[in-house]
Amino acid sequence: MIQIALVDDQVLFRRGMALLLRDMADVRVVFECANGEELLTGMRDNAVDIILLDVEMPVMGGMEALAHLRRSHPEVKVIMLSLHTEVELFVDAMEKGANAYLLKIAEPVEIENAIREVAESGYHFSDRVSQAMLHGLVKRQQVKPSYKDVDPLSERELEVLRAICQELTTTEIAGQLFISPRTVDGHRNNLLLKTGARNTAGLVVYAMTKGLYAP
């Protein structure tokens, strides 16, 4: 069962999203709230796997709440929700440790896919967001996320990195490269250490900004 916390100050949107989530098999909404402060309070008494977190809210917005979560609950996965498509906002969310960025106009099937992919592989990128990253970051160089100066990646690390960018799961990467899932996890951890990325979503940002992958 995937345990969800839903955080959005717009009551109608939150109720609609809650109804959608409750129709999904193996997904349960543990609690709902209207801002980041209420979320952090609710996290004291509730265990969740994934938080759907609105970017813009009164009292405490999503970005500030995300920063707190990464310190207090680093294991919890966070899907940011927003109406905004600015590349800078997306990259900021990824650098702060978000696992996905969903537009509020997303279709229900994409929302369900995002939740399941984040639960399984730790990240999700929609085609719309991936294209925004590619054109905004790689071609125009509008945003330059800060990463460590890294030693050259090995051929195997590059293969794993590109497979991650293709949104393959650990099991799928292992099958494609004829290695064990544990070995895939080892390469992913090495990539995180080398690049300074906070999560696998950050690795995708890294790969695109360095010209190592283009969708």
C-alpha positions as CSV (number, residue, x, y, z in Angstrom):
1,M,0.0,0.0,0.0
2,I,1.4,3.4,-1.0
3,Q,0.7,5.9,1.8
4,I,0.0,9.5,0.6
5,A,-0.1,12.9,2.1
6,L,-1.9,15.6,0.1
7,V,-0.9,19.2,0.6
8,D,-2.7,22.0,-1.3
9,D,-4.4,25.2,-0.1
10,Q,-7.1,25.0,-2.8
11,V,-9.9,23.0,-1.2
12,L,-11.6,22.1,-4.5
13,F,-8.4,20.9,-6.1
14,R,-7.4,19.0,-2.9
15,R,-10.8,17.2,-2.7
16,G,-10.8,16.3,-6.4
17,M,-7.3,14.9,-6.1
18,A,-8.2,13.0,-3.0
19,L,-11.2,11.4,-4.8
20,L,-8.9,10.4,-7.7
21,L,-6.3,8.9,-5.4
22,R,-8.9,6.9,-3.4
23,D,-10.0,5.2,-6.6
24,M,-6.5,3.9,-7.2
25,A,-5.7,0.4,-6.0
26,D,-3.0,0.1,-3.4
27,V,-3.0,3.8,-2.8
28,R,-4.2,5.4,0.5
29,V,-4.5,9.0,1.5
30,V,-3.3,9.2,5.0
31,F,-3.9,12.8,5.6
32,E,-4.6,16.1,3.9
33,C,-3.6,19.7,4.8
34,A,-3.4,23.2,3.4
35,N,0.2,24.4,3.8
36,G,3.7,23.4,4.7
37,E,3.4,24.0,8.4
38,E,0.4,21.7,8.7
39,L,2.3,19.1,6.7
40,L,5.3,19.2,9.1
41,T,3.0,18.9,12.0
42,G,1.1,16.0,10.5
43,M,4.3,14.2,9.7
44,R,5.0,13.8,13.4
45,D,2.1,11.4,13.8
46,N,1.7,9.9,10.4
47,A,4.0,7.7,8.3
48,V,3.7,8.3,4.5
49,D,5.6,7.1,1.5
50,I,4.9,10.0,-0.9
51,I,3.8,13.6,-0.4
52,L,1.9,15.5,-3.2
53,L,3.0,19.0,-2.4
54,D,1.8,22.2,-3.9
55,V,4.4,24.8,-4.8
56,E,2.5,27.9,-3.9
57,M,0.7,28.0,-0.5
58,P,0.2,30.6,2.2
59,V,2.0,30.3,5.6
60,M,4.6,28.0,4.3
61,G,5.0,27.2,0.6
62,G,6.0,23.9,-1.0
63,M,9.7,24.8,-1.6
64,E,10.3,25.8,2.0
65,A,8.4,22.7,3.2
66,L,10.5,20.5,0.8
67,A,13.7,21.9,2.4
68,H,12.5,21.0,5.9
69,L,11.4,17.5,4.7
70,R,14.8,16.7,3.3
71,R,16.3,17.4,6.7
72,S,13.6,15.7,8.9
73,H,12.3,13.0,6.6
74,P,14.9,12.3,3.9
75,E,13.4,8.9,3.0
76,V,10.0,10.3,2.1
77,K,9.4,10.9,-1.7
78,V,8.0,14.3,-2.8
79,I,6.0,15.1,-5.9
80,M,5.7,18.8,-6.4
81,L,2.4,20.2,-7.9
82,S,2.2,23.4,-9.8
83,L,0.5,25.4,-12.6
84,H,3.9,26.9,-13.5
85,T,6.1,25.6,-16.3
86,E,9.2,27.8,-15.8
87,V,12.4,25.8,-16.1
88,E,14.0,27.6,-13.2
89,L,11.2,26.5,-10.8
90,F,11.5,22.9,-11.9
91,V,15.3,22.8,-11.5
92,D,15.0,24.5,-8.1
93,A,12.6,21.8,-7.0
94,M,15.0,19.0,-8.2
95,E,18.0,20.6,-6.6
96,K,16.1,20.8,-3.3
97,G,15.4,17.1,-3.5
98,A,12.0,16.7,-5.2
99,N,11.3,13.3,-6.9
100,A,8.9,14.6,-9.5
101,Y,7.3,17.8,-10.7
102,L,3.7,17.5,-12.0
103,L,1.6,20.1,-13.6
104,K,-1.9,20.5,-12.2
105,I,-3.3,20.1,-15.7
106,A,-2.0,16.6,-15.9
107,E,-4.4,13.8,-16.9
108,P,-5.4,11.3,-14.1
109,V,-3.4,8.5,-15.8
110,E,-0.2,10.6,-15.7
111,I,-0.8,11.3,-12.0
112,E,-1.2,7.6,-11.3
113,N,1.8,6.7,-13.4
114,A,3.9,9.4,-11.6
115,I,2.9,8.0,-8.2
116,R,3.7,4.5,-9.1
117,E,7.0,5.3,-10.8
118,V,8.2,7.5,-7.9
119,A,7.2,4.6,-5.5
120,E,9.1,2.1,-7.5
121,S,12.1,3.9,-9.0
122,G,12.3,7.1,-7.1
123,Y,11.5,9.7,-9.8
124,H,9.2,10.6,-12.6
125,F,9.5,13.1,-15.5
126,S,6.6,14.0,-17.8
127,D,7.4,14.6,-21.5
128,R,6.4,18.2,-21.0
129,V,8.9,18.7,-18.2
130,S,11.6,16.8,-19.9
131,Q,11.3,18.9,-23.0
132,A,11.3,22.1,-20.9
133,M,14.6,20.9,-19.3
134,L,16.2,20.0,-22.6
135,H,15.4,23.3,-24.4
136,G,15.7,25.6,-21.4
137,L,18.8,24.1,-19.8
138,V,20.8,22.5,-22.5
139,K,20.1,24.7,-25.6
140,R,19.6,28.1,-24.0
141,Q,21.7,27.5,-20.9
142,Q,19.3,29.6,-18.8
143,V,19.9,27.7,-15.6
144,K,23.1,26.1,-14.5
145,P,22.6,23.9,-11.4
146,S,25.6,23.5,-9.2
147,Y,27.3,20.1,-9.1
148,K,30.6,18.8,-7.9
149,D,33.6,18.7,-10.2
150,V,33.6,15.0,-10.8
151,D,36.1,12.4,-12.0
152,P,35.2,11.1,-15.5
153,L,32.3,8.7,-15.4
154,S,33.1,5.1,-16.4
155,E,31.4,3.6,-19.4
156,R,29.1,1.5,-17.1
157,E,28.2,4.5,-15.0
158,L,27.3,6.4,-18.2
159,E,25.1,3.5,-19.3
160,V,23.3,3.4,-16.0
161,L,22.9,7.2,-16.0
162,R,21.4,7.2,-19.5
163,A,19.1,4.3,-18.5
164,I,17.9,6.3,-15.5
165,C,17.2,9.3,-17.8
166,Q,15.0,6.9,-19.9
167,E,13.0,6.3,-16.7
168,L,13.9,2.6,-16.5
169,T,13.4,0.9,-13.2
170,T,16.3,-0.8,-11.4
171,T,15.1,-4.2,-12.6
172,E,14.8,-3.0,-16.2
173,I,18.3,-1.5,-16.1
174,A,19.7,-4.7,-14.7
175,G,18.0,-6.7,-17.5
176,Q,19.2,-4.3,-20.2
177,L,22.8,-4.3,-19.1
178,F,23.0,-7.9,-17.9
179,I,23.9,-7.0,-14.4
180,S,22.2,-7.6,-11.0
181,P,19.8,-5.0,-9.5
182,R,22.2,-4.7,-6.6
183,T,25.0,-3.7,-9.0
184,V,22.7,-1.1,-10.6
185,D,22.0,0.4,-7.1
186,G,25.8,0.5,-6.5
187,H,26.4,2.4,-9.7
188,R,23.5,4.8,-8.9
189,N,25.0,5.5,-5.5
190,N,28.4,6.1,-7.0
191,L,26.8,8.6,-9.5
192,L,25.1,10.4,-6.6
193,L,28.4,10.7,-4.7
194,K,30.4,11.8,-7.7
195,T,27.9,14.4,-8.9
196,G,26.6,15.6,-5.6
197,A,23.0,15.1,-6.9
198,R,20.5,14.6,-4.1
199,N,18.5,11.9,-5.8
200,T,18.0,10.2,-9.1
201,A,15.9,13.1,-10.4
202,G,19.0,15.3,-9.8
203,L,21.0,12.8,-11.9
204,V,18.7,13.5,-14.9
205,V,19.2,17.2,-14.5
206,Y,23.0,16.6,-14.3
207,A,23.0,14.5,-17.4
208,M,21.0,17.1,-19.4
209,T,23.1,20.1,-18.3
210,K,26.3,18.2,-19.1
211,G,25.1,17.1,-22.5
212,L,25.2,13.4,-21.5
213,Y,21.6,12.7,-22.5
214,A,18.9,14.2,-24.8
215,P,15.4,12.7,-24.9
